[in-house]
Amino acid sequence: MLCQRCHKNVATVHYREIMNGVTRDYYFCPSCANQGMGTVDKGKSIGIDEILAGLMGLQQNKEELRCPKCNLKYSEFKKIGKVGCEKCYEVFAKKLEPVLKQLHGNVQYKGKVPKCDVNTKDQMGRLQELKAELAERVKAEEYEEAAKIRDMIKEIENEN
C-alpha cells in the first residue's frame, strides 16, 4: 500500500483515528510520519509523537502547564531541572510530588539536626523525662528517689 500523503513510498505506519464512534485508518511512509506531514481529516497534520501516543493509548494534552508568574512551561522545567519561581511549585504540584517523594523520601521538609548536636538533643530529651519523673516523685512524697533524680538532672545540666 502506498503512503496516503506522498503517494510514492510504501506505507509502513498505520494510524487509526476514532472520533465520535467513527473509525478512520491512515497509512504513511516513515518519512511522512517522521515529518508530521500526514494530512488527516480536514487538514489536520500529525507527527510521529502523535502516532506513537495513539499506538500506546496515551492521550496528549495540547494545553501544557505553564506558570502564570514566570511563564515557565513544565517541559522546560523537565529539561533544566529547576523551577522559575515560588509559584511554579503550586502550578506543577501534582507532577512534582512524585518526583520530590522519589528524590527526598517525602514532600514536606522535616528539618535536619547537625551531627554535633545529636547528643545534645538526646540529653535534652532525657532531661525533660527526668524532670517529669522528679515532679511525680515529689508529688508521691518519695523524697529519697526525688533526691537521686535531682542529682542526675544537675549532672546533665553541668555537662552542657
Secondary structure, DSSP 8 states (H G I E B T S, - for coil): -B-TTTSSSB--EEEEEEETTEEEEEEE-HHHHHHT-EEETTTEEE-HHHHHHHHHT----SS--B-TTT--BHHHHHHH---SSHHHHHHTHHHHHHHHHHHHS-SS------GGGHHHHHHHHHHHHHHHHHHHHHHTT-HHHHHHHHHHHHHHHHH-
